Amino acid sequence: MALTKITKAELTKRIKHHLNFTLDDVTDNQNKEAYWKATSLAINDIVVEKLQATKARQQSANARSVNYLSLEYLMGRMLSNNLHNLGVYEAAEAAVRDLGHELSDLCEQGADLALGNGGLGRLAACFLDSLATLDYAATGYGIHYQHGLFKQSFKDCRQVEEPDMWREFGNPWEVCRPDAAQTIALYGHVKHETQADGTVKSIWEPKTHCKGVPWDIPIVGYNSATVNVLRLWEGTATEAFDWDHFSDGNYIHALKDNVRAETVSKVLYPKDEHEAGKELRFIQQYFFCACSLKDIIARHERSQGIDWSAFTDSTAIQLNDTHPTIAIVELMRILLDEYDMAWDESWAICQKVFSYTNHTLLPEALEKWSVRLFEKVLPRHLEIVYRINEDFLNNEVNEKWPHDFQMRRKLSLIEEGHERMVRMAHLCVVSAHKVNGVAEIHSKLVKQDLFPEFDALWPEKLTNVTNGITPRRWLKACNPKLSKLLDKHVNEDWAKDLNNLSQLVALADTPKFQKEFMAIKRENKVELAKEIEQLTGVVVSPDAIFDVQIKRLHEYKRQHLNFLHILALYSRLLENPNLVMQPRVFIFGAKAAPGYHLAKEIIFAINKVAEKINSDQRIQGKLKVVFLPNYRISLAEKIIPGADVSEQISTAGKEASGTGNMKLALNGAVTIGTLDGANIEIAEEVGNENIFIFGNTVEEVKAIKAQGYNPYHFYETNAELKKILDWLDSDFFTPGQPYQLSAIKHSLLDGGDPYLVLADFQSYSDAHQALDIAYRDQSRWARMAILNTACMGKFNSDRSIQDYVENIWHLAPCAEK
Ligand SMILES: *Cc1c(COP(=O)(O)O)cnc(C)c1O
């Protein structure tokens, strides 16, 4: 495959053109932002050309395509990634240098596209990269939020949220397509009309409409022929409309200034792994699903006419979690009401088209919508849900478990209770032809614990696709020094086939290679230390172990377990300042959902303890703690190359996969983790001697819970644990103000410690001690770090996509002839 060939001279000319004509009055050569934008626009010209060629090729090949429906996309910045994927990074570097700038500086300009919360949104972004890289026809659909995930800062150690203003200075990559706008209906009621043949037809008479205007962002494949599109819908009014139907608290409420139809795409809900049940959220889901389906159908009709038998050949639709579930019901409505298709035929089409990815087993994250809300916003859709449910219970369920009322109640799409609820995951499982979990253990638990009856009904339906990450962003672009070393020692293009990194296994014991590898790690740590000082004012030594926990703040992810261990180390150092240990820097990055009280208390506690530890002369700099504000993709790209240790310490059974674990290991960080999510598969790949596994397993966690877990047992029998928990009630970290950090202790004792922090504490502490010893043996550590990088081939998102293609989507690549 030929890379897009563009010379330095041609690029320089194009950048100058955009400086002079698109951006008008740029005379200030120091204006990095203008140079970033002009460079982006120059590259975008190439991208758009390629995009048009891709569209033409996919159309003429009648290529079957996948439509990825996701409420979240965590894209990050685009310039550096697009340059690498086009293979023009070096040419651009030279061109920009001629104009008096460093390309790496320009790549730091521009806001992150943070239209997502965490792992789920980043997965969608990695998958789009891989789909284009492997030359599959694919469209991502989502919402063009005016405000993405909030910006985080700390004031007096507490999290403060501010709205994200990602488009304040424009986004050079996106283009608005008003010609492809769609109008969707909301509210109203359903009229029933008896037809001439005696059948009854439902006619939805909506109360209002809302228009969706798409913004297209090109998705550039790496060293491939393909540029696909991410199409994000923005809400605009079609008429005056009373949006006071819904209300929401605090953060969302504060942003609700312009109460109009634009509200639908105003703001991303900032809760990760939690559903709020708010009306606006429900409307967001329907809005983007309905617009996307109209768009998918229009595309199909343009190429094949209204031929529904061909629709299932041309179209696969993947639901990223249950957030887009309503798309299933909407397609049923379109087929039944707008195309007058029979029920069975419509149902067969839906089943062939849709597949669903489950991302969580946490009960608070499993979506349910009240029947009342459903009926108010989408009355016709509720009728269709009832009919799907009736057919399912009367046929499949009744045949397998005749007259079993308990089973009907358990499997019903409607949960009975004081408020009747529609169970979105049940709707997905009943409707989709495939349901996948995101790591082996997670998919096993989906089968065994979450949906055992569905698995008994349809043994082939529930399956696994282990998550992955794109090695382009998460190694090639973010860690140029390590990338160059790999280029030197790995024969084939590792960024295309990450399995090629296994060639490093043979070098893992070579002193010369170990030295080179660790020298790069150290250079990256020097860079990271500078960043840490800039962001927090704390000076850290690159000779310390850089121990990293970066992910959303959540009790199940157990940042507070890490926190307790830091207190234990501090306590040991105060008791024995001569304690032999490698100096350690604990680095945190995490946003807490604005309404998640305990998560915010954990941030506060870590910041408070950090203040005290970082200024304590007695411990001779052996311990530092930093909480970097505003964790996001672009910050992750700076932290990960400089990490020695990757903290993946969720309660076993709670983290579906994790992808941060993969990014860190790929960059040579050694994992300390539980046997949870993809950690298990990482351990299999790197070998048990190259990872620090601790804590109760899924089975053990179940047994502990079944026996009746008593956290006080650990408090009373572990003297160190008792000491550090009691510290939290004192004013040791908050002089004159005791009990400021007590919320954590309270949740771990009286609160019942739902995530078994205390049960895993000692094992975690022991694993850290083993890690400290391993690190002090430089050659042993180098070997471990190298083998982590060398063994990450499986976690390339290209492999994940290939799994989806073979088992679920059945696409053929559409590349240049
Ligand atoms: C990868 C990533 C995540 C997911 O991290 P986990 O450790 O898997 O939870 C979240 N946020 C950002 C910015 C990421 O890059």
Boltz pocket constraint, residues with backbone or C-beta under 6 A from the ligand:
constraints:
  - pocket:
      binder: B
      contacts: [[A, 74], [A, 117], [A, 118], [A, 119], [A, 120], [A, 122], [A, 550], [A, 551], [A, 552], [A, 631], [A, 632], [A, 633], [A, 636], [A, 657], [A, 658], [A, 659], [A, 660], [A, 661], [A, 663]]
      max_distance: 6.0
